[in-house]
């Protein structure tokens, strides 16, 4: 825990400095719309609460649960060596094992992040991060207070297979810091790096409310799993990106921002007519409704695809109609 507190000591000033620098640049470069002061204050308040909850979660997981899992699946033998229950020696501290652990951390983050967008109960916490209509470092610290307590469950399998708990927590910290640095509008395209890494431009896609961009680019550092599992979407420079969520809290009150989706879930559950409806309102995808009075992201994107297809067919028919008219005119000229 003391190591984590040491990290906090130098990370918090970095967060403050980067927010201040970006805020200053937004004013100097005539991009004041990037920040709204009330929104920034709300994000900072939520961020302070998130820092406290993260500290408690780190104490619980890095100090207790990760070690219990590691020791259970990698018991220490008489020679003082941790041997996995599958028969191999638990992993050490070699440099290539750090890289492998970071890669496994990326895999865990991807599924944790993706499920945050597709399971409404998890979305109720994660929506806090997306609730701002501004994309900046202030948004980067706007994290749901509950998230830190369930996120590590997605990583328990890593110490279980033999990676040291300290290594896992360090990789999770690197992932979190990299994710924070993605929340800026001032970083340009990064060329060939965009083919491998998640960049600020790619993360803008993730925060966009444009229907085609919803639930895309869940990766933390790498975009490999988005490309493997069909959630990858590149940014079209011609698009007008709108940030936020489709069902916003419409408030700068931090407590409303933190709780509004839980309240919405409760209201929906109370009006449910069947057990299935109750289950879907809690564990189904956000936007689910039995009568389609509200739509999930998948349904919205299918509707968009259908409308685009109908628009394309209309253009094709008009083109064919125009060609027919031209041909008739040419025939009359003969």
TAUR-V710120 format. One record per run of one state. SS is the DSSP state (hx for helix, st for strand, lp for the rest). FROM is the first residue (numbers start at 1). LEN is the number of residues. Records with the same first field share a line. If there is no record, write none. Layout:
# TAUR-V710120
SS = FROM-LEN ; FROM-LEN
This chain:
# TAUR-V710120
lp = 1-1 ; 29-3 ; 35-2 ; 74-2 ; 77-5 ; 84-5 ; 90-5 ; 119-1 ; 131-6 ; 141-6 ; 161-4 ; 182-9 ; 196-1 ; 198-2 ; 209-2 ; 214-8 ; 223-1 ; 229-14 ; 244-10 ; 272-3 ; 284-13 ; 334-1
hx = 2-27 ; 32-3 ; 37-37 ; 95-24 ; 120-11 ; 137-4 ; 147-14 ; 165-17 ; 191-5 ; 200-8 ; 211-3 ; 224-5 ; 254-18 ; 275-9 ; 297-37
st = 76-1 ; 82-2 ; 89-1 ; 197-1 ; 208-1 ; 222-1 ; 243-1
